[in-house]
Amino acid sequence: MNIGIIGIGSFLPDNRVTNIDLEKRMDTSDEWIRTRTGIEARHLAETGTSVADMATRAAERALQSAGVTIDEIEAIVCATATAPSFPATACLVQANLGAKRAVAFDVSAACSGFIFAMDTAKSLMDSKGFKKTLVIGAEKMGSLIDWDDRSTAVLFGDGAGAIVLGEDEVASIDSFVLGSDGTGGKYLYENEEGKIVMNGREVFKFAVRKMPEIVLEALNKADKSLNDLDVLVPHQANRRIIDAAMERLNLEEEKVVMTIQDHANTSAASIPLALAEAVKSGKIQDGQTVVIAGFGAGLTWGASCLTWNQATITEGNHL
């Protein structure tokens, strides 16, 4: 069974917080944030809005985009690192959507989580014969922010993105690359107070090295080369990291999707949000080779090579 993306949707909270807003809250400046991260604003969920709420909205839009009814969904896999440990966010989404047929569970691999969840959902389809599955990346990173630590507080945002995988492919999945190195877990983690702690220098070094490696590996596994790459959708962690990866791969900026400026780092939601934006804007066209690639706490990394067979897919963000 040829499995691919047949629908996509995204959700961002209405509460858009700019760097100017943060200047009023902490010792920082718009220039300091822009020059070091590329971030201009981020969306932060209001109190009372849960990870499951955002995940449900993105999932609804992905279903509409795919033209699929909820009764057709046989699995829901949600990537998140910020939701309560139980019940699984995927189970809450299942209840919200009324997806009675679906097995539902979460995957936690931080910013790489969406690709891990996508591979897991495809594996279920391969092994169980499921016809359609729902894959979600959803995070409420604002709940982990230490507002006294300006080095991390300015980096993160909230949101959710979702895709529907099915047999009538629009974007076929050609390869996956997954990896983990637990010895690097000390560089990025949630402390006992539930706040983000990061060694920015070490994470930067890891990301700049790993991103080009996994892009090339994903292409190679799909029997393609860098010359075949039309669009790269990287994890939106820091503009400097993306720029360094582009330089190492000798990629023109026109081939790279950038949402860091308005989304900031939304962890597991980052890649599906960026992919949805690329679809909505028309950056991805018929017949193009697309690679999605991410890295995160764990340390973890993942990439997937896609062939975009039809541009008729529409992103559900406007619905």
C-alpha positions in Angstrom: 0.0 0.0 0.0 1.4 3.4 -1.0 1.0 5.7 1.9 1.1 9.5 1.8 -0.2 12.7 3.2 -3.8 13.4 2.0 -4.7 16.3 4.2 -3.1 18.9 6.4 -4.3 21.4 9.0 -2.9 23.8 11.6 -3.9 25.9 14.6 -2.2 28.9 16.2 -3.7 30.7 19.3 -5.0 34.2 18.7 -2.7 35.6 21.3 0.2 36.9 19.3 3.1 38.2 21.5 5.7 40.3 19.8 9.3 41.0 20.8 8.1 44.5 21.7 5.6 43.0 24.1 8.5 41.0 25.7 10.5 44.2 26.1 7.9 45.3 28.6 8.1 42.1 30.6 11.9 41.3 30.9 15.4 42.7 30.3 15.5 42.1 26.5 15.0 43.9 23.2 13.5 43.3 19.8 17.0 43.7 18.3 18.6 41.3 20.7 16.0 38.6 20.0 15.9 39.1 16.2 19.7 39.1 15.7 20.2 35.9 17.8 17.1 33.9 16.8 15.3 35.4 13.9 12.1 35.4 15.9 9.8 38.4 15.7 6.7 37.1 17.5 5.1 33.9 18.9 1.6 32.7 19.6 0.8 31.8 23.3 -2.3 30.0 24.3 -4.6 31.7 26.8 -5.1 30.2 30.3 -7.7 27.4 29.9 -6.6 26.4 26.4 -5.0 22.9 26.6 -2.7 21.0 24.3 -5.6 18.8 23.4 -7.8 21.8 22.5 -5.2 23.0 20.0 -4.6 19.5 18.7 -8.3 19.0 18.1 -8.6 22.2 16.1 -5.6 21.2 13.9 -7.0 17.7 13.5 -10.4 19.0 12.4 -8.8 21.1 9.7 -6.7 18.2 8.5 -9.8 16.1 8.2 -11.6 18.8 6.2 -8.5 19.2 4.0 -8.5 15.5 3.3 -12.2 15.2 2.8 -12.2 12.3 5.3 -14.9 11.6 8.0 -13.8 10.8 11.5 -15.3 7.3 11.2 -12.6 6.5 8.7 -9.7 7.2 11.1 -8.3 4.0 12.6 -5.4 5.5 14.6 -4.5 8.9 16.2 -0.8 9.4 17.1 0.0 12.7 18.8 3.5 14.0 19.4 3.7 16.3 22.4 6.1 17.0 25.3 4.0 19.6 27.1 0.7 17.8 27.8 0.0 16.0 31.0 1.4 12.5 31.0 -2.0 10.9 31.2 -4.5 10.5 29.8 -2.8 10.7 26.5 -3.6 13.9 24.5 -4.5 11.6 21.5 -7.2 10.0 23.7 -8.6 13.4 24.5 -8.6 14.3 20.8 -10.3 11.0 20.1 -13.1 11.9 22.5 -13.4 15.4 21.1 -13.7 14.2 17.6 -15.8 11.1 18.3 -13.3 8.9 16.7 -14.7 5.6 18.1 -12.8 3.3 15.7 -9.3 4.8 16.4 -6.6 3.5 18.6 -5.0 6.6 20.2 -1.7 7.2 22.0 1.0 9.8 22.4 4.7 9.9 21.3 7.3 12.0 23.2 10.5 12.9 21.3 10.4 16.7 21.9 11.0 18.7 18.7 11.6 15.6 16.6 8.3 14.1 17.9 6.2 14.8 14.8 8.4 12.7 12.6 8.5 9.9 15.1 4.7 10.0 15.3 4.4 10.0 11.5 6.7 7.0 11.2 4.7 5.2 13.9 1.4 5.9 12.2 2.8 4.7 8.8 4.1 1.5 10.5 0.6 0.8 11.9 -0.8 1.2 8.5 1.8 -1.2 7.0 1.4 -3.8 9.8 -2.3 -3.6 10.7 -3.7 -2.6 7.3 -5.2 0.6 8.6 -6.4 2.8 5.7 -6.3 6.2 7.3 -4.6 7.6 10.3 -4.3 11.0 12.0 -0.9 12.4 13.0 -0.6 15.5 15.3 2.1 17.6 16.7 0.9 19.9 19.5 2.6 21.9 22.2 2.0 24.5 24.8 5.6 25.5 25.3 4.4 28.7 27.1 3.6 26.5 30.1 7.3 25.5 30.5 8.8 29.0 30.1 10.9 30.4 32.9 10.2 34.1 32.4 13.3 34.9 34.5 15.5 33.3 32.0 15.6 35.5 28.9 17.9 33.1 27.0 15.0 30.6 26.7 11.9 32.6 27.4 12.0 34.4 24.1 12.4 31.2 22.0 9.1 29.4 22.3 5.5 29.5 21.2 2.4 27.4 21.2 0.4 25.7 18.4 -0.6 22.5 16.7 -0.4 20.9 13.2 -1.9 17.7 11.9 -1.9 15.5 8.8 -4.0 12.7 7.6 -2.2 9.7 6.1 -4.0 7.6 3.6 -3.6 5.3 0.5 -4.8 7.9 -2.0 -1.6 9.7 -1.8 -1.0 13.4 -2.4 2.5 13.5 -0.9 4.0 10.0 -0.9 6.4 9.1 1.9 9.7 7.8 0.4 11.9 7.4 3.5 12.4 8.0 7.2 15.4 8.7 9.3 15.2 8.5 13.1 17.8 8.6 15.8 18.5 9.3 19.5 21.5 10.0 21.8 20.5 9.9 25.4 24.0 11.1 26.5 22.9 14.5 25.3 19.8 14.7 27.4 21.6 17.0 29.8 21.7 19.8 27.3 18.0 20.4 27.0 15.5 19.2 29.6 12.6 20.1 31.9 13.7 20.7 35.5 12.0 19.7 38.7 10.1 23.0 38.7 8.7 22.1 35.2 10.7 24.8 33.4 13.0 24.5 30.3 16.8 24.3 30.9 19.0 24.6 27.9 22.7 24.6 27.1 22.3 26.7 24.0 25.9 26.4 22.8 25.8 22.5 22.9 22.3 22.3 21.3 23.4 24.7 18.5 26.5 22.6 17.8 24.5 19.4 17.7 21.8 20.9 15.5 24.1 22.5 13.0 26.0 19.1 12.5 22.9 16.8 12.6 20.5 18.7 10.3 22.5 18.5 7.1 23.4 14.8 7.9 19.8 13.7 8.2 18.6 15.6 5.1 21.2 13.9 3.0 20.4 10.5 4.6 16.7 10.9 4.0 17.4 11.7 0.3 19.8 8.8 0.0 17.3 6.3 1.4 14.8 7.6 -1.2 17.4 7.0 -3.9 17.7 10.8 -4.5 20.5 13.3 -4.2 20.7 16.9 -3.0 20.2 18.0 -6.5 16.7 16.5 -6.4 15.7 18.5 -3.3 13.2 21.2 -4.1 11.9 22.2 -0.7 13.3 21.8 2.8 11.0 22.1 5.8 13.2 22.2 8.9 12.4 22.4 12.5 12.0 26.1 13.4 14.2 26.4 16.4 16.6 29.2 15.5 17.3 31.2 12.3 21.0 30.8 12.9 20.7 27.0 12.9 18.6 27.0 9.7 21.1 29.4 8.0 24.0 27.2 9.0 22.3 24.1 7.6 21.6 25.9 4.4 25.2 26.9 4.1 26.5 23.4 4.7 24.1 22.0 2.2 24.7 24.9 -0.3 20.9 25.5 -0.4 19.3 28.7 -1.7 17.0 30.4 0.8 14.2 30.1 -1.8 14.2 26.3 -1.2 13.8 26.5 2.6 10.5 27.1 4.5 10.8 29.7 7.3 8.2 30.3 9.9 10.5 31.0 12.8 9.9 34.7 12.6 6.2 34.4 13.5 5.9 31.0 15.2 9.1 30.8 17.3 9.9 27.3 18.4 6.8 25.2 18.8 8.6 21.9 19.4 6.7 19.0 18.0 4.2 21.3 16.3 7.0 23.1 14.4 7.3 21.0 11.3 3.6 20.4 10.6 2.9 24.1 11.2 5.7 25.0 8.7 4.6 22.3 6.2 1.0 23.7 6.4 2.2 27.2 5.8 4.2 26.0 2.8 1.2 24.3 1.3 -1.0 27.3 2.0 1.4 29.7 0.4 2.0 27.5 -2.7 5.7 27.1 -2.0 5.3 23.4 -2.6 4.3 22.5 -6.1 3.5 19.3 -8.2 6.3 16.8 -8.6 8.6 18.3 -6.0 10.9 16.5 -3.6 10.3 17.7 -0.1 12.3 16.9 3.0 11.1 17.5 6.5 13.8 17.4 9.2 14.0 18.1 12.9 16.1 17.7 16.1 15.3 18.0 19.7 15.8 17.1 23.4 16.7 13.6 24.1 18.8 14.2 22.1 16.6 13.1 19.1 16.5 13.7 15.4 14.3 12.7 12.5 13.7 13.3 8.8 11.5 12.2 6.0 11.6 12.5 2.2 8.3 13.1 0.5 7.3 13.4 -3.2 4.5 15.9 -3.6 2.5 14.3 -6.4 -0.4 16.8 -6.5 -0.7 20.4 -5.5 -4.5 20.0 -5.1 -4.2 19.4 -1.4 -5.4 22.5 0.5 -4.3 23.5 4.0 -7.2 23.7 6.4 -6.0 26.7 8.4 -8.6 29.0 6.9 -11.6 26.8 7.7 
